[in-house]
Amino acid sequence: MKDEIRAMQEAMERHGYIAEAPLATVVHLALSMRKPLLVEGDAGVGKTELAKVLAALLNTELIRLQCYEGLDVATALYEWNYPRQLLHLKLSEGSGQSPAELEHTIFGRDYLLERPLLRAITRKDGPPVLLVDEVDRADDAFEAFLLEVLSDFQVTIPELGTVKAGHVPYVVLTSNRTREIGDALRRRCLYLYVEHPSLEKEVRILQARVPGASQALAEAIGRFMQRLRARPLSRMPGVAETLDWARALVSLHRDRLDADTVHATLGCIIKDSADATDLDQPEIAALLSESAA
Amino acid sequence: MISAAPAHDLVTHVARFAAALRAQGLAVGLHEEMDGTDALTHLDLLNRDAVRWGVRSAFRVRRRDWDLFDRTFDRLWSRRQGSDHPPVDDPLVPPEPHRPSGRTLGSHRTPLVTRVAEREVAEGAAPGFSPDAQLRRKPFDRCTAQDLVAMERLLRRMPPPGLPTRRSRRLVPVPARGAVDLRRSLRRAVGTCGDVLSLARRAHPLEEPRYVVLCDTSGSMDPHARFLLAFLLSLRRVVKRVEVFVFNTSLTRLTPFLSSGRLHARLERLAAEVPDWSGGTRIGGCLADFAARYLEAVVDARTDVVILSDGLDGGDPAVLAQALGAIRRRARRVTWLNPLLGDERYRPEARGMAAALPFLDRFAPAHNLESLERAFARAAS
């Protein structure tokens, strides 16, 4: 079964995601155990990307629910199409329909707007990948609701009755740990912590995702990023920043790093004013010579 | 070979491994064991790394506990993999954490348990009973044991007044005066053929404040610590979300011990739980420890962090500044309550206190009950 993990790594790499064996093992488990996958890690290490690759890998739809504080059932699950309902009511005035009949009509499936969670449950052609992004941003009340959906894969709409999942979706939850996820939700999931990539992995990611970057440039960027992350930064740049930076350098036609170039494009990787002030030209030059060594 | 062993052996092995992790403080329960066993059926048991990663994921081991997990894994899931039976001889009992025994809180000046005094007060024959208002303003370091008991009764009667609140981002139905709730309005209109006769409304409800309180219990805080803790315990009765930590030379999370029982019994228990009560201080180091271990879990953008300390720190001010900076970035507000500030001659010139000032939203006295109540009432307003 070792091969399955290797096969998973290769398949993910075909879709542009460089996965180390631990990550591939957990993804393999999540797919075969059909358990939701809770992915934690610093911003920009590729948590959301993992769900996208999974969807591509399984050749299915990615349904994304972005969480935020105050997220409620109407945004996450379903909403009634009020304008349509009103229109229908107005048009059927005088048609002699009883209120009960009317209600039955306008609270039917045709008037229901499916939001991500409901869509993930009711999708007809095979299970989709449901990405619940930044679940730590939603509040505890929503987390409790999510827990209910994830344990039964069915939801109850008062006007319609219970809707059960035709296909149980593959679920990926991501968290930036702005608050701790509740134990009950954690217990439903397999856990994956994504770390900042090693030098070798980062270079491979660069080569896979930014084909315009030469081997030498990719390696220089990778080494610089490794050095940079070793510093006490208040906001650690992730792979997302590395990729942005590489694309910026490619579009500026730079094929090597020097202090001026790095300083000019620092905004791609450093997103904190204190960090930017710390990293003045001499500091950058020092980092560059360290990383070239 | 494990893969060839009967299934119940696998279950036993996972259970033993889980128990070993539990013994070391990891939250690995029955759910984790079940998922761990399930995961193993999907993995090549001879691939030790895959087993490690799979079980780690199924046990939902947080990143910070990975070292502990790996060490235990290496011990329990190791060379003897090839034998028919998993290793059984390793009891894996961790050393008992050091607990000072028989120590009472604030033993220097304020006896911790004053049963006699309490009985007197409870029977209404309290000598030296102060009227409420006077008691509220009495500096902690001049309070007697009787005062404390009276103060506890006062706190029981009156929750800390005027706790601040904020509006939730969530919308809930309200009878009037809010944004129009189309969904419920329409639902009502169905009965009248779509004529909306009355509008349903919704608004953001008030939300309780959340506090994380870090209380200094070192020797220099001795005259105050007991009263501060008594106040915190009473605060916890009215605000559900209070996390309490105490520190001196090391940091202890008190929240689990704050749940039940009479106040003095609880304080007694606290004193037993906290190593080095009334000892020295290491404010910077303890706050750094808090930032590393608990910050992410207990502090979010809605949380008020309150530090109760005299700021007499012997450590490196830079450590303190860095830790406070990390807390400041994450918390809604950082308040430092200093009992010494009640003394008009006091200037916050101690090195630690001076390093902390730039990171504080509020710096206020906490030398008597009144000042404490005022500080908490304003902490998040």
Interface residues (C-beta under 8 A of the other chain):
Chain A: M1 K2 I5 A21 P22 T25 V26 H28 L29 S32 M33 K35 L38 E40 E69 G70 D72 A74 E79 W80 Y82 Q85 L86 L89 K90 S92 E93 P99 L102 E103 I106 D139 A141 R177 T178 R179 E180 D183 R186 R187 C189 L190 Y191 L192 Y193 E195 S234
Chain B: A27 G29 H31 E32 D35 D38 A39 H42 L43 D44 N47 D49 A50 W53 G54 R56 S57 A58 F59 R60 V61 R62 R63 W66 S168 R169 R170 L171 L182 R183 L186 A189 V190 G191 C193 G194 E296 A297 V298 D300 A301 R329
